[in-house]
Amino acid sequence: MNAAIDISNTKLYTKRLILRPWRESDLDDFFEYASVDGVGQMAGWSPHKNKEESQEILDHFIERKRTFALEYRGKAIGSLGIEEYDESRFPEFSDKQVREIGYVLSKGYWGQGLMPEAVSEVIRYLFEEVGLDVILCAHFLSNKRSERVQEKCGFHHYSYGSYETKFGTVEDDETNVLTREEWLAELKDI
């Protein structure tokens, strides 16, 4: 089942990032990366056309209290959401505490290892502090960068499916999974 999530009073720290709730003052940073062609499409949404569109989504992030801003050197450069998973698609998890994560990173910061760093810390937070049993994470089959982030963070294949994007296409996707037991076993091996 979908576990309750509220990150409104949560700050997480990695070597280079602060993961924190979004705030109104992040609007310019958010629009800057969300309006770039090639960023949102990898997650199923079109580039933002104007700041009003970004403001609407920023308000949604703040109100729902489940999406981290990724802050790097004082600037919001991405987001990492702890989303509800589709309980009807995965009824086998009905007796578990589960969430699905999704993420987006500003194009100018791709290839620097920042997203695996952020995802790894959110995994730790979700298993150790929230008490989840299972984390799901999906990517379009064409999105090799996201696939690689998930591999680096210990996720493995669970199922294939398709996803209807906000711009009207249907993309083949892969859902990957990581259980608390797998994560703990991996920590022992380090």
ZIWO-V851628 format. One record per residue. SS is DSSP state (H for helix, E for strand, - for the rest). OMEGA is omega as a letter, one per 20 degrees, with the letter a starting at -180 (* if undefined). D_LAST is the distance of its C-alpha to the last C-alpha in Angstrom with 2 decimals. Layout:
ss->(SS:SS)
omega->(OMEGA:OMEGA)
d_last->(D_LAST:D_LAST)
This chain:
ss->(-:E:-:-:-:-:-:-:-:-:E:E:E:-:-:-:-:E:E:E:E:-:-:H:H:H:H:H:H:H:H:H:H:H:-:-:-:-:-:H:H:H:H:-:-:-:-:-:-:-:H:H:H:H:H:H:H:H:H:H:H:H:H:H:-:-:E:E:E:E:E:E:-:-:E:E:E:E:E:E:E:E:E:-:-:-:-:-:-:-:H:H:H:-:-:-:-:E:E:E:E:E:E:E:E:-:H:H:H:-:-:-:-:H:H:H:H:H:H:H:H:H:H:H:H:H:H:H:H:H:-:-:-:E:E:E:E:E:E:E:-:-:-:H:H:H:H:H:H:H:H:H:-:-:-:E:E:E:E:E:E:E:E:E:-:-:-:-:-:E:E:E:E:E:E:E:E:E:E:H:H:H:H:H:H:H:H:H:H:-)
omega->(r:r:r:a:r:a:a:r:a:r:r:a:r:r:a:a:r:r:a:r:r:r:a:a:r:a:a:r:a:r:a:a:a:r:a:r:r:a:a:a:r:r:r:r:a:r:r:a:a:a:r:r:r:a:r:a:r:r:r:r:a:a:a:r:r:r:r:r:r:a:r:a:r:a:r:a:a:r:r:a:r:a:r:r:a:a:r:r:a:a:a:r:a:r:a:r:a:r:r:r:r:a:r:r:r:a:a:a:r:r:a:r:a:a:r:r:r:a:r:r:r:r:r:r:a:r:a:a:a:r:r:r:a:r:r:r:a:r:r:a:r:a:a:r:r:r:a:r:a:r:a:a:r:r:r:a:r:r:r:r:r:a:r:a:r:r:r:r:r:a:r:a:r:r:r:a:r:r:r:r:r:a:r:r:r:r:a:a:a:*)
d_last->(30.41:29.94:28.51:30.39:28.99:30.42:28.58:31.78:30.56:26.89:25.38:21.74:20.49:18.00:18.11:21.24:22.47:24.19:24.26:27.50:30.49:33.00:36.23:39.69:39.32:36.66:39.35:39.97:36.31:35.85:39.00:38.11:35.07:36.26:39.54:38.03:38.64:35.60:33.30:34.46:35.41:31.77:31.51:35.01:37.19:39.73:39.68:41.31:44.98:45.65:44.42:46.08:43.76:40.72:42.22:42.59:38.95:37.83:40.01:38.37:34.85:36.15:38.09:35.46:32.75:29.76:29.12:27.23:28.63:26.15:27.60:27.03:29.24:31.61:32.08:31.13:29.71:28.47:27.93:25.42:27.16:26.15:28.84:30.47:29.68:32.60:33.05:35.83:33.73:30.87:32.77:30.16:28.18:31.24:29.81:26.47:25.76:25.06:25.38:25.18:23.99:25.73:25.67:27.90:27.55:30.46:31.17:31.27:27.54:26.30:23.97:22.39:19.06:20.49:20.39:16.72:16.20:18.76:17.73:14.12:15.82:18.44:16.10:14.66:18.34:19.63:17.40:17.30:20.72:22.84:21.66:21.60:20.86:20.76:20.62:22.64:22.91:25.59:26.76:29.94:29.62:31.08:28.44:25.90:24.35:23.53:22.32:19.84:18.60:18.04:16.20:13.80:13.24:12.64:16.33:18.23:21.96:24.09:27.64:30.05:32.89:35.02:35.43:38.68:38.23:40.28:42.29:43.41:41.39:39.34:35.96:33.95:30.48:27.27:25.59:21.87:20.08:16.88:17.11:15.67:14.67:12.79:11.01:10.21:9.09:6.67:5.34:5.51:3.80:0.00)
